[in-house]
């Protein structure tokens, strides 16, 4: 059983703001959740219509609110515009697995590293003792983000069926 999350309403980094989503972010979230460059490596449902993506976006907005103590969800904002998010993929006691997304137009500038590093520090401050993240083998860019944030490759792998393909998922972690 996970202990309650004590999320901050705002995390500032050098260039980014991490905070709960607002209702004005539905379109930005739908864009992230349906972008083919993102869905190639970040597991989200294959939506049959926009309203299904909007339903998930609204669920993520609710999960991101500070009063929700069971989900980790932070929007990543650059100059007030949503460019990605960091969320939990599972929480067990004092261990958490996270995932992250940066819109392709903003990739390659260190934003993922900056955001993930800030969230890892926040999770440490909350009392977590292990933070892990997974990536599809071959996604070396995501692995490098994890390594830059102090995470180390583990021997753990899993096979994931995703959108009709089988992927090997590798994991990195950091322990405090």
SEZABA-308565 format. One record per residue (C-alpha): residue number from 1; residue in three letters; x, y, z. Coordinates in Angstrom, 1 decimal. Example, Ala and Ser with C-alpha at 12.3 -4.5 7.8 and 13.67 -1.06 7.14 Angstrom:
pos=1 | code=ALA | px=12.3 | py=-4.5 | pz=7.8 $
pos=2 | code=SER | px=13.7 | py=-1.1 | pz=7.1 $
***
This chain:
pos=1 | code=UNK | px=0.0 | py=0.0 | pz=0.0 $
pos=2 | code=UNK | px=1.4 | py=3.4 | pz=-1.0 $
pos=3 | code=UNK | px=1.6 | py=6.2 | pz=1.4 $
pos=4 | code=UNK | px=-0.3 | py=9.5 | pz=0.5 $
pos=5 | code=UNK | px=1.6 | py=11.8 | pz=-1.9 $
pos=6 | code=UNK | px=2.2 | py=15.3 | pz=-0.7 $
pos=7 | code=UNK | px=2.4 | py=17.1 | pz=-4.0 $
pos=8 | code=UNK | px=3.4 | py=20.7 | pz=-4.3 $
pos=9 | code=UNK | px=1.2 | py=23.1 | pz=-6.2 $
pos=10 | code=UNK | px=4.3 | py=24.4 | pz=-8.1 $
pos=11 | code=UNK | px=7.8 | py=23.3 | pz=-8.8 $
pos=12 | code=UNK | px=10.1 | py=25.8 | pz=-10.5 $
pos=13 | code=UNK | px=13.3 | py=24.8 | pz=-12.3 $
pos=14 | code=UNK | px=15.7 | py=27.1 | pz=-14.2 $
pos=15 | code=UNK | px=13.4 | py=27.1 | pz=-17.3 $
pos=16 | code=UNK | px=10.3 | py=25.1 | pz=-16.5 $
pos=17 | code=UNK | px=7.3 | py=25.1 | pz=-14.2 $
pos=18 | code=UNK | px=5.8 | py=21.8 | pz=-13.1 $
pos=19 | code=UNK | px=2.3 | py=22.1 | pz=-11.7 $
pos=20 | code=UNK | px=-1.2 | py=20.5 | pz=-11.8 $
pos=21 | code=UNK | px=-3.0 | py=20.7 | pz=-15.1 $
pos=22 | code=UNK | px=-6.0 | py=23.0 | pz=-15.6 $
pos=23 | code=UNK | px=-9.1 | py=22.6 | pz=-17.7 $
pos=24 | code=UNK | px=-7.4 | py=24.9 | pz=-20.3 $
pos=25 | code=UNK | px=-4.9 | py=22.1 | pz=-20.9 $
pos=26 | code=UNK | px=-7.3 | py=19.6 | pz=-22.4 $
pos=27 | code=UNK | px=-6.2 | py=20.4 | pz=-26.0 $
pos=28 | code=UNK | px=-2.5 | py=20.3 | pz=-25.1 $
pos=29 | code=UNK | px=-2.9 | py=17.0 | pz=-23.3 $
pos=30 | code=UNK | px=-4.9 | py=15.5 | pz=-26.2 $
pos=31 | code=UNK | px=-2.1 | py=16.6 | pz=-28.6 $
pos=32 | code=UNK | px=0.5 | py=14.9 | pz=-26.4 $
pos=33 | code=UNK | px=-1.6 | py=11.7 | pz=-25.9 $
pos=34 | code=UNK | px=-2.2 | py=11.3 | pz=-29.7 $
pos=35 | code=UNK | px=1.1 | py=12.5 | pz=-31.1 $
pos=36 | code=UNK | px=2.5 | py=9.5 | pz=-33.1 $
pos=37 | code=UNK | px=6.1 | py=10.4 | pz=-32.2 $
pos=38 | code=UNK | px=5.1 | py=10.1 | pz=-28.5 $
pos=39 | code=UNK | px=2.8 | py=7.1 | pz=-28.8 $
pos=40 | code=UNK | px=5.6 | py=5.2 | pz=-30.5 $
pos=41 | code=UNK | px=7.5 | py=4.9 | pz=-27.1 $
pos=42 | code=UNK | px=5.0 | py=6.1 | pz=-24.4 $
pos=43 | code=UNK | px=2.2 | py=3.6 | pz=-23.8 $
pos=44 | code=UNK | px=-1.2 | py=5.2 | pz=-24.2 $
pos=45 | code=UNK | px=-4.4 | py=3.7 | pz=-25.5 $
pos=46 | code=UNK | px=-5.1 | py=3.8 | pz=-29.2 $
pos=47 | code=UNK | px=-8.0 | py=6.2 | pz=-29.3 $
pos=48 | code=UNK | px=-10.8 | py=5.7 | pz=-31.8 $
pos=49 | code=UNK | px=-12.0 | py=9.3 | pz=-31.5 $
pos=50 | code=UNK | px=-11.0 | py=12.6 | pz=-30.0 $
pos=51 | code=UNK | px=-13.6 | py=12.3 | pz=-27.2 $
pos=52 | code=UNK | px=-11.8 | py=9.2 | pz=-25.8 $
pos=53 | code=UNK | px=-8.5 | py=11.2 | pz=-25.6 $
pos=54 | code=UNK | px=-10.4 | py=14.1 | pz=-24.0 $
pos=55 | code=UNK | px=-11.8 | py=11.6 | pz=-21.4 $
pos=56 | code=UNK | px=-8.2 | py=10.5 | pz=-20.5 $
pos=57 | code=UNK | px=-7.0 | py=14.1 | pz=-20.5 $
pos=58 | code=UNK | px=-9.7 | py=15.1 | pz=-18.0 $
pos=59 | code=UNK | px=-8.8 | py=12.1 | pz=-15.8 $
pos=60 | code=UNK | px=-5.2 | py=13.2 | pz=-15.8 $
pos=61 | code=UNK | px=-6.2 | py=16.7 | pz=-14.9 $
pos=62 | code=UNK | px=-8.1 | py=15.3 | pz=-11.9 $
pos=63 | code=UNK | px=-5.1 | py=13.1 | pz=-10.9 $
pos=64 | code=UNK | px=-2.7 | py=16.1 | pz=-11.0 $
pos=65 | code=UNK | px=-4.6 | py=18.2 | pz=-8.5 $
pos=66 | code=UNK | px=-2.8 | py=18.6 | pz=-5.1 $
pos=67 | code=UNK | px=-5.7 | py=17.2 | pz=-3.2 $
pos=68 | code=UNK | px=-5.3 | py=13.9 | pz=-5.1 $
pos=69 | code=UNK | px=-2.9 | py=12.0 | pz=-2.8 $
pos=70 | code=UNK | px=-2.8 | py=8.7 | pz=-4.7 $
pos=71 | code=UNK | px=-1.5 | py=9.8 | pz=-8.2 $
pos=72 | code=UNK | px=1.6 | py=11.6 | pz=-9.2 $
pos=73 | code=UNK | px=0.9 | py=13.8 | pz=-12.3 $
pos=74 | code=UNK | px=2.7 | py=17.1 | pz=-13.1 $
pos=75 | code=UNK | px=2.3 | py=19.1 | pz=-16.2 $
pos=76 | code=UNK | px=5.5 | py=20.5 | pz=-17.6 $
pos=77 | code=UNK | px=5.2 | py=24.1 | pz=-18.8 $
pos=78 | code=UNK | px=7.6 | py=26.4 | pz=-20.7 $
pos=79 | code=UNK | px=6.6 | py=30.1 | pz=-20.7 $
pos=80 | code=UNK | px=3.1 | py=29.1 | pz=-19.6 $
pos=81 | code=UNK | px=2.5 | py=26.6 | pz=-22.4 $
pos=82 | code=UNK | px=2.2 | py=22.9 | pz=-21.7 $
pos=83 | code=UNK | px=5.0 | py=20.9 | pz=-23.3 $
pos=84 | code=UNK | px=4.8 | py=17.6 | pz=-21.5 $
pos=85 | code=UNK | px=4.2 | py=15.8 | pz=-18.3 $
pos=86 | code=UNK | px=5.6 | py=13.5 | pz=-15.6 $
pos=87 | code=UNK | px=3.4 | py=10.8 | pz=-14.0 $
pos=88 | code=UNK | px=3.5 | py=7.7 | pz=-11.9 $
pos=89 | code=UNK | px=3.3 | py=4.3 | pz=-13.6 $
pos=90 | code=UNK | px=2.9 | py=2.5 | pz=-10.3 $
pos=91 | code=UNK | px=3.5 | py=3.1 | pz=-6.6 $
pos=92 | code=UNK | px=4.3 | py=0.4 | pz=-4.0 $
pos=93 | code=UNK | px=5.1 | py=1.5 | pz=-0.4 $
pos=94 | code=UNK | px=8.2 | py=3.8 | pz=-0.7 $
pos=95 | code=UNK | px=8.9 | py=2.9 | pz=-4.3 $
pos=96 | code=UNK | px=7.5 | py=4.7 | pz=-7.4 $
pos=97 | code=UNK | px=7.9 | py=4.2 | pz=-11.1 $
pos=98 | code=UNK | px=7.6 | py=7.3 | pz=-13.3 $
pos=99 | code=UNK | px=7.1 | py=8.1 | pz=-16.9 $
pos=100 | code=UNK | px=7.5 | py=11.3 | pz=-18.8 $
pos=101 | code=UNK | px=6.7 | py=12.9 | pz=-22.1 $
pos=102 | code=UNK | px=8.0 | py=16.0 | pz=-23.9 $
pos=103 | code=UNK | px=6.3 | py=17.2 | pz=-27.1 $
pos=104 | code=UNK | px=8.5 | py=16.5 | pz=-30.1 $
pos=105 | code=UNK | px=8.8 | py=20.2 | pz=-30.9 $
pos=106 | code=UNK | px=10.6 | py=20.7 | pz=-27.6 $
pos=107 | code=UNK | px=12.8 | py=17.6 | pz=-27.5 $
pos=108 | code=UNK | px=16.6 | py=17.7 | pz=-27.6 $
pos=109 | code=UNK | px=16.8 | py=20.8 | pz=-25.4 $
pos=110 | code=UNK | px=17.2 | py=19.1 | pz=-22.0 $
pos=111 | code=UNK | px=13.7 | py=19.8 | pz=-20.8 $
pos=112 | code=UNK | px=12.9 | py=16.2 | pz=-19.9 $
pos=113 | code=UNK | px=16.1 | py=15.9 | pz=-17.9 $
pos=114 | code=UNK | px=15.3 | py=19.2 | pz=-16.1 $
pos=115 | code=UNK | px=11.8 | py=18.1 | pz=-15.3 $
pos=116 | code=UNK | px=12.6 | py=14.5 | pz=-14.3 $
pos=117 | code=UNK | px=15.5 | py=15.7 | pz=-12.1 $
pos=118 | code=UNK | px=13.1 | py=18.1 | pz=-10.2 $
pos=119 | code=UNK | px=10.5 | py=15.4 | pz=-9.8 $
pos=120 | code=UNK | px=13.0 | py=12.9 | pz=-8.5 $
pos=121 | code=UNK | px=14.1 | py=15.5 | pz=-5.8 $
pos=122 | code=UNK | px=10.5 | py=16.1 | pz=-5.0 $
pos=123 | code=UNK | px=9.9 | py=12.3 | pz=-4.6 $
pos=124 | code=UNK | px=12.9 | py=12.0 | pz=-2.4 $
pos=125 | code=UNK | px=11.6 | py=14.9 | pz=-0.2 $
pos=126 | code=UNK | px=8.2 | py=13.1 | pz=0.0 $
pos=127 | code=UNK | px=10.0 | py=10.0 | pz=1.5 $
pos=128 | code=UNK | px=10.3 | py=7.7 | pz=-1.4 $
pos=129 | code=UNK | px=13.4 | py=5.5 | pz=-1.3 $
pos=130 | code=UNK | px=13.4 | py=4.3 | pz=-4.9 $
pos=131 | code=UNK | px=12.4 | py=5.9 | pz=-8.1 $
pos=132 | code=UNK | px=12.4 | py=3.8 | pz=-11.3 $
pos=133 | code=UNK | px=11.5 | py=4.4 | pz=-14.9 $
pos=134 | code=UNK | px=11.2 | py=2.1 | pz=-17.9 $
pos=135 | code=UNK | px=12.0 | py=2.5 | pz=-21.6 $
pos=136 | code=UNK | px=11.7 | py=0.4 | pz=-24.7 $
pos=137 | code=UNK | px=15.1 | py=-1.1 | pz=-25.6 $
pos=138 | code=UNK | px=16.5 | py=1.0 | pz=-28.4 $
pos=139 | code=UNK | px=15.1 | py=4.2 | pz=-26.9 $
pos=140 | code=UNK | px=18.5 | py=5.5 | pz=-26.0 $
pos=141 | code=UNK | px=17.4 | py=9.1 | pz=-25.7 $
pos=142 | code=UNK | px=15.0 | py=8.2 | pz=-22.8 $
pos=143 | code=UNK | px=17.7 | py=6.0 | pz=-21.2 $
pos=144 | code=UNK | px=20.1 | py=9.0 | pz=-21.3 $
pos=145 | code=UNK | px=17.6 | py=11.3 | pz=-19.6 $
pos=146 | code=UNK | px=17.4 | py=8.7 | pz=-16.8 $
pos=147 | code=UNK | px=21.2 | py=8.5 | pz=-16.5 $
pos=148 | code=UNK | px=21.6 | py=12.3 | pz=-16.5 $
pos=149 | code=UNK | px=19.2 | py=12.3 | pz=-13.5 $
pos=150 | code=UNK | px=21.3 | py=9.9 | pz=-11.5 $
pos=151 | code=UNK | px=19.4 | py=6.7 | pz=-12.4 $
pos=152 | code=UNK | px=21.3 | py=3.5 | pz=-13.1 $
pos=153 | code=UNK | px=20.4 | py=0.6 | pz=-15.4 $
pos=154 | code=UNK | px=19.1 | py=-2.4 | pz=-13.7 $
pos=155 | code=UNK | px=19.0 | py=-6.1 | pz=-14.8 $
pos=156 | code=UNK | px=15.2 | py=-6.0 | pz=-14.8 $
pos=157 | code=UNK | px=13.5 | py=-6.3 | pz=-18.2 $
pos=158 | code=UNK | px=10.0 | py=-7.2 | pz=-19.2 $
pos=159 | code=UNK | px=8.2 | py=-7.9 | pz=-22.4 $
pos=160 | code=UNK | px=5.4 | py=-5.5 | pz=-23.2 $
pos=161 | code=UNK | px=2.7 | py=-6.0 | pz=-25.9 $
pos=162 | code=UNK | px=1.9 | py=-2.6 | pz=-27.3 $
pos=163 | code=UNK | px=-0.1 | py=-1.7 | pz=-30.4 $
pos=164 | code=UNK | px=0.4 | py=-5.1 | pz=-32.0 $
pos=165 | code=UNK | px=4.2 | py=-5.3 | pz=-31.3 $
pos=166 | code=UNK | px=6.2 | py=-6.9 | pz=-28.6 $
pos=167 | code=UNK | px=8.8 | py=-4.7 | pz=-26.9 $
pos=168 | code=UNK | px=11.5 | py=-5.3 | pz=-24.4 $
pos=169 | code=UNK | px=11.2 | py=-2.8 | pz=-21.6 $
pos=170 | code=UNK | px=14.4 | py=-2.0 | pz=-19.7 $
pos=171 | code=UNK | px=14.5 | py=-0.2 | pz=-16.3 $
pos=172 | code=UNK | px=16.7 | py=2.4 | pz=-14.6 $
pos=173 | code=UNK | px=16.4 | py=3.4 | pz=-10.9 $
pos=174 | code=UNK | px=17.8 | py=5.6 | pz=-8.2 $
pos=175 | code=UNK | px=17.8 | py=4.7 | pz=-4.5 $
pos=176 | code=UNK | px=18.0 | py=7.1 | pz=-1.6 $
***
